[in-house]
Amino acid sequence: METHKDVILRSESKLTKKDINKSMWIYYAGAELSNSYERLQSLVFCASMTPILKKLYSTDEELSEALKRHLVFFNTEGIFGSIIQGITIAMEEEKSLGEKIDSNAINGIKTGLMGPIAGMGDSIIWAALMPIIISIFLPFANNGSAIGGIMPLILYPLITILISYFLIHNGYTLGKKSVVTLMRTGSMKQIIFTANVIGLIMMGALSASYISLTTPLKFNFSGGTTIVIQEILDTIAPNLLSLATVFIIYGYIKKRGPQYTKILISIVLVSIITSVLGLF
């Protein structure tokens, strides 16, 4: 049965199904292509949000602020990421309608969800769906049938497009209904805090997985005593040098801003110099 709240939400909606579909197509087409080491998928995510934002915000200042909001780092699985896109569209719409939704809330939700959604998407799309489709038609290809090569190229896009369509519209509906409720009950602060914590945990896990720094330094003393610096550091805290590297880079970003090109060049130069000197 349709509630009064549902009628209000639909009557205040600035967006149509066509608008959401257009956003989905842009993200679907470029999610796995428009990547950079600086921001990964934020460029295509911002591009997919641009038609939505232009319709929601009437002033240049509001539009500029919204575009900058979606140029921050973002990375998730391209198909399942559509649900984040749908929720984000709903939050932007509610913000444009006057709900007190802070920019940090929108980015906090995106950051908190992108890790878990990426895990689900990678497991279902790349580790299950793709191998299943290929395994079904591989015998046809082995027998020289063109079906073995053509059908995966047809089925995979068709299935993933349907999944993206389902997820973005359900994400939009979920966001549309829940954001207003959360704002009225005062639960949004807890949601933002939880999303930020999840995001920090995810970034910490990525840092621990991808950054590895050790030192080969050791000192030999008379009497056969050898002091290995890395062993001493490990007794203080495992991966201490890796942690220090993360905080040094973080401190630079906080002080000078996200100058990623300079950071990458500096890392390469420091790595070369310290490697030649035998320090790291």
C-alpha positions as CSV (number, residue, x, y, z in Angstrom):
1,M,0.0,0.0,0.0
2,E,1.4,3.4,-0.9
3,T,2.1,5.6,2.0
4,H,1.9,9.4,2.3
5,K,5.6,9.6,2.7
6,D,6.1,7.8,-0.7
7,V,3.8,10.3,-2.4
8,I,5.7,13.2,-1.0
9,L,9.1,11.8,-2.0
10,R,8.0,11.2,-5.6
11,S,6.3,14.6,-5.9
12,E,9.5,16.4,-4.8
13,S,11.7,14.4,-7.1
14,K,13.7,16.4,-9.6
15,L,15.0,13.4,-11.5
16,T,13.4,10.9,-13.9
17,K,14.3,7.3,-14.6
18,K,15.9,8.6,-17.9
19,D,18.3,10.8,-15.9
20,I,19.4,7.9,-13.7
21,N,19.8,5.6,-16.7
22,K,22.0,8.1,-18.4
23,S,24.2,8.3,-15.4
24,M,24.4,4.5,-15.2
25,W,25.4,4.2,-18.9
26,I,28.3,6.7,-18.4
27,Y,29.6,4.9,-15.4
28,Y,29.2,1.5,-16.9
29,A,31.1,2.5,-20.1
30,G,34.1,4.0,-18.3
31,A,34.3,2.5,-14.8
32,E,37.1,0.1,-15.8
33,L,38.7,2.4,-18.4
34,S,38.9,5.9,-16.9
35,N,41.4,5.1,-14.1
36,S,44.4,7.1,-12.9
37,Y,46.8,6.3,-10.1
38,E,45.9,9.7,-8.5
39,R,42.1,9.3,-8.3
40,L,41.2,5.9,-9.9
41,Q,37.5,5.9,-10.8
42,S,36.6,9.4,-9.5
43,L,36.9,10.9,-13.0
44,V,34.3,8.7,-14.6
45,F,32.1,8.8,-11.4
46,C,32.1,12.6,-11.6
47,A,31.4,12.4,-15.3
48,S,28.4,10.1,-14.6
49,M,27.1,12.5,-12.0
50,T,27.5,15.6,-14.1
51,P,24.1,15.4,-15.9
52,I,22.5,14.7,-12.6
53,L,24.2,17.6,-10.8
54,K,23.4,20.1,-13.6
55,K,19.7,19.2,-13.2
56,L,19.8,19.5,-9.4
57,Y,21.8,22.6,-8.9
58,S,20.9,25.9,-10.5
59,T,23.8,28.1,-9.5
60,D,27.4,27.8,-10.7
61,E,28.7,27.8,-7.1
62,E,26.5,24.9,-6.1
63,L,27.4,23.0,-9.2
64,S,31.1,23.6,-8.8
65,E,31.0,22.5,-5.2
66,A,29.2,19.3,-6.2
67,L,31.6,18.5,-9.0
68,K,34.6,18.9,-6.7
69,R,32.9,16.7,-4.2
70,H,32.9,13.8,-6.7
71,L,36.5,14.3,-7.8
72,V,37.9,12.8,-4.6
73,F,39.5,9.4,-4.7
74,F,37.0,6.6,-5.5
75,N,37.5,3.0,-6.5
76,T,35.2,0.0,-6.5
77,E,34.0,-2.8,-8.7
78,G,32.4,-1.3,-11.8
79,I,29.2,-3.3,-12.0
80,F,28.2,-3.5,-8.3
81,G,29.4,0.1,-7.8
82,S,26.2,1.2,-9.4
83,I,24.4,0.8,-6.1
84,I,26.8,3.4,-4.6
85,Q,26.0,5.6,-7.6
86,G,22.3,5.2,-6.9
87,I,22.6,6.1,-3.2
88,T,24.8,9.1,-4.1
89,I,22.3,10.4,-6.6
90,A,19.5,10.1,-4.0
91,M,21.6,12.0,-1.4
92,E,22.5,14.8,-3.9
93,E,18.8,15.1,-4.8
94,E,17.8,15.4,-1.1
95,K,20.6,17.9,-0.6
96,S,19.3,20.0,-3.5
97,L,15.8,19.9,-2.0
98,G,17.0,21.5,1.2
99,E,17.9,18.6,3.5
100,K,20.9,19.3,5.7
101,I,23.2,16.8,4.2
102,D,26.9,17.8,4.5
103,S,29.3,17.1,1.7
104,N,31.3,14.9,4.1
105,A,28.3,12.7,4.5
106,I,28.1,12.0,0.8
107,N,31.8,11.3,0.5
108,G,31.7,9.3,3.8
109,I,29.0,7.0,2.4
110,K,30.9,6.5,-0.8
111,T,34.2,5.8,0.9
112,G,32.6,3.5,3.5
113,L,30.8,1.4,0.8
114,M,33.4,1.2,-1.9
115,G,35.5,-1.4,-0.2
116,P,32.8,-3.9,0.7
117,I,31.0,-3.4,-2.6
118,A,34.3,-4.0,-4.5
119,G,34.8,-7.3,-2.6
120,M,31.3,-8.5,-3.5
121,G,31.5,-7.4,-7.1
122,D,34.9,-8.9,-7.7
123,S,33.7,-12.2,-6.1
124,I,30.5,-12.4,-8.1
125,I,31.3,-10.7,-11.4
126,W,35.0,-11.6,-12.0
127,A,35.4,-14.8,-10.0
128,A,32.0,-16.4,-10.7
129,L,30.0,-14.9,-13.6
130,M,32.8,-14.4,-16.1
131,P,34.4,-17.9,-15.6
132,I,30.9,-19.6,-15.7
133,I,30.1,-17.9,-19.1
134,I,33.5,-18.8,-20.5
135,S,33.3,-22.4,-19.3
136,I,29.9,-22.9,-20.8
137,F,31.0,-21.8,-24.3
138,L,34.6,-23.0,-24.2
139,P,33.6,-26.5,-25.6
140,F,32.0,-24.8,-28.6
141,A,35.2,-22.8,-29.3
142,N,37.3,-25.9,-29.0
143,N,35.1,-27.6,-31.6
144,G,35.6,-24.6,-34.0
145,S,32.1,-23.2,-33.5
146,A,31.7,-19.4,-33.8
147,I,29.2,-19.5,-31.0
148,G,32.0,-20.1,-28.5
149,G,33.5,-16.8,-29.3
150,I,30.4,-14.7,-30.0
151,M,28.1,-15.6,-27.1
152,P,30.3,-14.6,-24.2
153,L,30.7,-11.2,-25.9
154,I,26.9,-10.9,-26.0
155,L,25.9,-12.5,-22.7
156,Y,28.5,-10.8,-20.4
157,P,27.5,-7.2,-21.4
158,L,23.8,-8.1,-21.3
159,I,23.9,-9.6,-17.9
160,T,26.1,-6.9,-16.3
161,I,24.0,-4.2,-17.8
162,L,20.9,-5.7,-16.2
163,I,22.7,-6.0,-12.9
164,S,23.9,-2.3,-13.1
165,Y,20.3,-1.2,-14.0
166,F,18.8,-3.1,-11.1
167,L,21.4,-1.9,-8.6
168,I,21.4,1.8,-9.5
169,H,17.6,2.1,-9.4
170,N,17.3,0.1,-6.1
171,G,20.2,2.1,-4.6
172,Y,18.4,5.3,-5.6
173,T,15.1,4.1,-4.1
174,L,16.9,3.0,-0.9
175,G,18.8,6.3,-0.6
176,K,15.7,8.3,-1.4
177,K,13.6,6.6,1.4
178,S,16.3,6.2,4.0
179,V,18.1,9.6,3.8
180,V,15.1,11.6,4.8
181,T,14.3,9.1,7.6
182,L,17.9,9.2,8.9
183,M,18.0,13.0,8.8
184,R,14.7,13.3,10.8
185,T,15.7,10.7,13.4
186,G,19.2,12.3,13.8
187,S,21.0,9.1,12.9
188,M,23.0,10.5,10.0
189,K,26.0,11.5,12.3
190,Q,26.3,7.9,13.4
191,I,26.1,6.7,9.8
192,I,28.8,9.2,8.7
193,F,31.0,8.2,11.6
194,T,30.6,4.5,10.8
195,A,31.3,5.0,7.1
196,N,34.4,7.0,7.8
197,V,35.7,4.4,10.2
198,I,35.1,1.6,7.6
199,G,36.8,3.8,5.0
200,L,39.9,4.3,7.3
201,I,40.1,0.6,8.0
202,M,40.0,-0.1,4.3
203,M,42.7,2.4,3.6
204,G,44.8,1.1,6.4
205,A,44.5,-2.4,5.0
206,L,45.5,-1.2,1.6
207,S,48.5,0.6,3.0
208,A,49.6,-2.5,4.9
209,S,49.2,-4.7,1.8
210,Y,50.9,-2.5,-0.8
211,I,53.6,-0.7,1.2
212,S,56.6,-2.7,2.2
213,L,59.8,-1.0,3.4
214,T,62.7,-2.7,5.2
215,T,66.4,-1.8,5.8
216,P,69.3,-4.1,5.3
217,L,71.5,-2.1,7.7
218,K,73.5,-4.1,10.2
219,F,76.6,-3.3,12.3
220,N,79.3,-5.8,13.1
221,F,81.2,-5.4,16.3
222,S,84.4,-7.0,17.7
223,G,83.7,-10.3,19.3
224,G,81.3,-11.4,16.5
225,T,78.3,-9.4,17.7
226,T,76.0,-8.2,14.9
227,I,73.2,-5.7,15.3
228,V,70.5,-6.0,12.6
229,I,68.6,-2.7,12.5
230,Q,65.5,-4.3,11.0
231,E,65.2,-6.8,13.8
232,I,65.3,-4.0,16.4
233,L,62.6,-2.1,14.5
234,D,60.4,-5.2,14.3
235,T,60.7,-5.7,18.1
236,I,59.4,-2.1,18.5
237,A,56.5,-2.6,16.0
238,P,56.2,-4.8,12.9
239,N,56.4,-2.9,9.6
240,L,57.4,0.3,11.5
241,L,59.2,1.8,8.4
242,S,56.1,1.1,6.2
243,L,53.9,2.8,8.8
244,A,56.3,5.8,9.0
245,T,56.2,6.1,5.2
246,V,52.4,6.3,5.2
247,F,52.4,9.0,7.9
248,I,55.1,11.0,6.2
249,I,53.1,11.0,2.9
250,Y,49.9,11.8,4.8
251,G,51.6,14.7,6.6
252,Y,52.8,16.1,3.3
253,I,49.3,15.9,1.8
254,K,47.8,17.6,4.9
255,K,50.3,20.4,4.7
256,R,50.8,20.9,1.0
257,G,47.7,19.4,-0.5
258,P,47.2,16.4,-2.9
259,Q,50.2,17.0,-5.1
260,Y,50.3,13.4,-6.2
261,T,52.7,13.8,-9.1
262,K,55.3,15.4,-6.8
263,I,54.8,12.7,-4.3
264,L,55.3,9.9,-6.8
265,I,58.5,11.5,-8.3
266,S,59.8,12.0,-4.7
267,I,59.2,8.4,-3.8
268,V,61.0,7.2,-7.0
269,L,64.0,9.5,-6.3
270,V,64.2,8.6,-2.6
271,S,63.9,4.9,-3.4
272,I,66.8,5.1,-6.0
273,I,69.1,7.1,-3.7
274,T,68.5,5.0,-0.6
275,S,68.8,1.8,-2.6
276,V,72.2,2.9,-4.0
277,L,73.4,3.9,-0.5
278,G,72.2,0.6,0.9
279,L,69.9,2.2,3.4
280,F,66.5,0.7,2.3
